[in-house]
Amino acid sequence: MEAIEKGTNSLRKVSKSWNIPLNSLSNHLNGKIRSKKRGPTSVLTKEEDVIIIAWILGMKECGL
């Protein structure tokens, strides 16, 4: 990173030598970050949690 900022190495050379995609390196240097995560949320809501617990306990009572 220092080599790029000081101008001793180009962005392309550093990208190849460290095996980092050029766009990723450029985005990191410019402070660009991906703010939107892809996919569904990974945390259940309280209501979903209660439903799943009730289902598991129901299956336990049935012997499954």
N, C-alpha and C positions, 0 to 999 in steps of 0.2 A: 504494500500500500504506500509506504514511504517513497519507494522508487518511482511510482507513478506520479505522486504529488510533487516530488522534487524535479521530475522530468528526466531522470536518468534512464528509465525504461518506458516503453510505450505500453498502452493498455493491452494491445494485441500480443506483445511479447510476454507479458506477465501472465496473460490468460493461457497461452500455450505452455509456458514453463510450469505453471502450477496446475494445469489441466482443469481450469475453471471456465465455464461458458462465458463468452465475452459479454453477453447481455447481463448475466448475473453480476459480474464484476462491475460493469458500468452502473447498474442500478444501485449497487452497494455504495459505490463512491459518490453517487449523486443523492444518496439518502432516500431513494425510492424503495418503498416496501409494499408488499401485497397486503392490503388492509381487509380484503374480503376473503374469508375462508370458504373453501368449496365443500359441498356435501351437506348432509343433514347435521343437526346439532348432536353432540355426543352426550349431552346431559339430559336425563329424563326430568319431566316436570314432577311436582309432588303428587299430582293426581295419577300420572302414569305409574309412578313408583308404588303407590298404594294398590293399584289394580294388579300389577305384576306380583306383588307380595301375596295378595288375596288368591290369585290364581295358583301360585306355587304351594301355598298352604292347602288349598283345595285339592290339588293333585296329590299332596302328601297323604291326606285323609283317604283318598281313593286307593292308596297303595302304590302309586307310581313314583 
